[in-house]
Amino acid sequence: MSVEIDPQELGFHRPFTAEVSEVLRIRNPNSHPVAFKVKTTAPKQYCVRPNSGRVEPGKEVEVSVILQAMKQEPPPDTKCRDKFLVQSVPITGDKEFANLASIWDGIEKSSIQEKKIRVIFMPPVGAPAGTSQLETPVKPSAANGATADVAPPAYSSPGDYSTSQIDAKTENSEVKREELSATAAIATTQSSDLSPDELKQQLIQAEKVIAQLKQDQEGLRQRKTAGTDNTSPKPAALAQAAPAGTEGVPIKLAAILCFLSFMLAYLFF
């Protein structure tokens, strides 16, 4: 009870520095519903929505396959080795209302139908086609001349869209950091290409700027010191203010008061 896949090969058009999306159609020609899964050999490079589901009899499901943005454009003659695997199993009457997870957990491996899909890197839309990847790859030969068996690729389910978007943002931030590092390297290279006279002039200008900054700092310190002296009382002023506050009655007036009190006491007592 296999499904029909269209297209048989996924072709992604350049440029690959941005996300590229293709549609994979899974059709069920059987008289019973079918459950499917989509796996790939590069789960971190692709995003598949949905990567599993159910197809009713005579119906088809469109699966969006997104190739994540790359840091650098691969060479034109690069051949992609990525592959996709579409697995399908029939949904029997006893599992009609069961969820997809329980269907795949209790299924036998012998009843799973598989179809492989290759990935092809294609030139930009409208550009003439370059090196084709439709040729069947030749298996490497062993030392004795016999054909060596190549281990099949390991397929796994691709991550969801949110995780892939986070990875893409992380890659973009790393690209920005690399661009900043490259800019700094270019600036350093340009400064190293200067003549000795130009370097001396730059050093003299730098020394002038440093001296000006030092003068500005000294001026600020003097202003702070002057402001502190004006606002706080001086020690001499404090010394003079203390006797003035505690001086009290003059000596002559004290002597007159003492003489008057003595005369009053003499006359009345």
C-alpha positions in Angstrom: 0.0 0.0 0.0 2.5 2.6 -1.2 1.9 6.2 -2.0 2.8 8.2 -5.1 5.4 10.9 -4.9 5.7 14.0 -7.1 8.3 15.1 -8.0 10.6 12.1 -7.9 13.6 14.5 -7.3 13.6 17.8 -5.4 15.4 20.5 -7.3 16.3 23.7 -5.4 17.2 26.7 -7.5 20.1 29.1 -6.5 20.9 31.3 -4.7 21.2 29.4 -1.5 22.1 32.3 0.7 18.4 32.7 1.3 15.7 30.1 2.1 14.5 28.1 -0.9 11.2 26.2 -0.7 9.8 23.4 -2.8 6.6 21.4 -2.7 6.4 17.6 -2.4 3.0 16.0 -3.2 2.1 12.7 -1.6 -0.9 11.0 -3.1 -2.8 8.0 -1.8 -4.2 5.8 -4.7 -5.4 3.1 -2.3 -8.8 2.4 -0.9 -7.7 2.8 2.7 -6.1 5.8 4.5 -2.4 5.9 4.8 0.0 7.4 7.4 3.2 8.9 6.2 6.5 10.2 7.5 9.2 12.3 5.8 12.8 11.8 6.8 16.1 13.2 5.5 19.9 12.6 5.8 20.4 16.3 6.7 17.7 17.2 9.3 19.4 20.4 10.4 19.6 21.8 6.8 15.9 21.3 5.9 12.5 22.1 7.4 9.6 19.9 6.4 6.0 21.0 7.1 4.3 18.7 7.9 6.9 15.9 8.4 4.1 13.4 9.2 0.4 13.0 8.6 -2.5 11.1 7.1 -3.7 10.8 3.5 -7.3 9.8 2.8 -8.1 7.4 -0.1 -7.8 9.2 -3.5 -6.5 12.4 -1.9 -3.1 14.0 -1.8 -1.1 16.1 0.7 1.3 18.9 -0.1 4.5 19.0 2.0 6.6 22.1 2.1 10.3 21.4 2.1 12.5 24.4 3.0 16.2 24.5 2.4 17.7 26.7 5.1 19.9 29.7 4.1 23.6 28.9 3.8 26.5 31.1 4.9 28.2 30.9 1.5 27.1 30.0 -1.9 28.4 26.5 -2.9 30.4 26.3 -6.1 28.4 25.8 -9.3 29.7 22.2 -9.8 28.7 21.1 -6.3 26.6 17.9 -6.3 24.2 17.6 -3.4 24.3 14.3 -1.5 21.2 15.0 0.6 18.3 12.6 0.3 14.7 12.3 1.5 12.8 9.2 2.5 9.0 8.9 2.5 7.6 6.1 4.7 4.0 5.0 4.5 1.9 2.4 6.3 -1.8 1.5 5.9 -4.3 2.5 8.5 -6.4 -0.5 9.2 -9.9 -0.5 10.6 -8.9 -1.2 14.2 -6.6 1.9 14.1 -9.0 4.2 12.3 -9.4 6.6 15.2 -6.0 6.1 16.7 -3.4 8.9 16.7 -0.4 8.8 14.4 2.1 8.1 17.2 0.3 4.9 18.3 0.0 3.8 14.6 3.8 4.0 14.1 4.6 2.4 17.5 2.6 -0.8 16.8 3.5 -1.2 13.2 5.8 -4.0 11.8 8.8 -2.9 9.8 7.9 -5.3 7.0 4.7 -3.4 6.4 6.4 -0.1 6.0 6.7 1.1 2.4 9.6 3.4 1.5 10.4 5.7 -1.4 13.7 7.7 -1.7 14.0 11.2 -3.2 17.2 12.8 -4.3 18.0 16.5 -3.9 19.5 18.5 -6.8 21.2 21.9 -6.8 19.9 23.8 -9.8 21.0 27.1 -11.4 18.9 30.3 -10.8 15.5 30.4 -12.4 15.9 31.6 -16.0 19.6 30.8 -16.2 20.9 28.1 -18.5 21.3 24.7 -16.9 24.8 23.8 -15.9 26.2 20.4 -14.8 23.4 17.9 -14.4 23.0 15.7 -11.4 20.7 13.2 -13.0 23.5 10.7 -13.7 23.5 7.7 -11.4 26.5 7.9 -9.1 29.2 5.2 -9.6 30.0 3.1 -6.6 33.7 3.2 -5.5 35.7 0.1 -6.5 37.6 -1.9 -4.0 41.3 -2.7 -4.3 40.7 -6.1 -6.0 38.5 -4.5 -8.7 35.2 -5.6 -7.3 32.5 -3.1 -6.5 32.5 -2.1 -2.8 29.2 -1.9 -0.9 28.4 1.6 0.3 26.6 1.9 3.6 23.1 3.4 3.2 22.7 7.0 4.6 21.1 7.5 8.0 17.7 9.1 7.7 16.1 11.1 10.6 13.1 13.4 11.0 13.9 17.1 10.2 13.3 19.6 13.0 10.3 21.8 13.2 10.1 25.3 11.7 10.6 27.2 15.0 13.9 25.4 15.7 15.2 25.9 12.2 14.3 29.6 12.3 16.4 29.9 15.6 19.3 28.2 13.9 19.0 30.5 10.9 19.0 33.6 13.2 22.1 32.2 15.0 23.8 31.7 11.6 23.0 35.2 10.6 24.4 36.7 13.8 27.6 34.6 13.2 27.8 36.0 9.7 27.5 39.5 11.0 30.3 38.9 13.5 32.5 37.5 10.7 31.8 40.6 8.6 32.8 42.9 11.4 36.0 40.9 11.9 36.7 41.2 8.2 36.2 44.9 8.3 38.6 45.3 11.3 41.2 43.2 9.4 40.9 45.4 6.4 41.3 48.5 8.5 44.4 47.0 10.1 45.8 46.1 6.7 45.2 49.6 5.4 47.0 51.2 8.4 50.0 48.9 7.9 50.3 50.0 4.2 50.9 53.7 5.3 54.3 55.3 4.8 56.5 56.1 7.8 55.8 59.9 7.4 52.1 59.3 7.5 52.4 57.1 10.6 54.5 59.8 12.3 51.8 62.4 11.5 49.1 60.1 12.9 51.2 59.6 16.1 51.7 63.4 16.5 47.9 64.0 16.2 47.2 61.2 18.7 49.7 62.8 21.1 48.0 66.2 20.7 44.6 64.7 21.4 46.0 62.9 24.5 47.5 66.2 25.8 44.3 68.0 25.3 42.4 65.4 27.2 44.8 65.7 30.1 44.4 69.5 30.2 40.6 69.1 30.2 40.9 66.7 33.1 43.1 69.0 35.1 40.7 71.9 34.5 37.8 69.9 35.8 39.8 69.0 38.9 40.7 72.6 39.6 37.0 73.7 39.2 35.9 71.0 41.7 38.6 72.2 44.2 37.6 75.8 43.8 33.9 75.0 44.3 34.7 73.1 47.4 36.7 76.0 48.9 34.0 78.5 48.2 31.2 76.5 49.7 33.0 75.4 52.9 34.1 77.9 55.6 37.8 78.6 56.0 39.6 77.7 59.2 40.6 81.3 59.9 37.0 82.4 59.6 35.9 79.7 62.0 38.5 80.9 64.5 37.3 84.4 64.3 33.6 83.4 64.5 34.1 81.4 67.6 35.2 84.3 69.9 32.5 86.6 68.4 29.8 84.1 69.3 31.1 83.6 72.9 32.3 87.2 73.6 29.1 88.1 75.7 29.1 91.4 77.8 32.1 93.9 77.4 34.6 94.2 80.4 33.8 97.9 81.0 30.1 97.3 81.3 30.7 94.3 83.6 32.8 96.6 85.9 30.1 99.3 86.0 27.4 96.7 86.9 29.6 95.3 89.6 30.2 98.9 91.1 26.5 99.7 91.0 25.5 96.5 92.7 28.1 97.2 95.4 26.8 100.7 96.1 23.2 99.5 96.3 24.2 96.8 98.7 26.1 99.4 100.8 23.3 101.9 100.9 20.3 99.5 101.6 22.0 96.8 103.7 
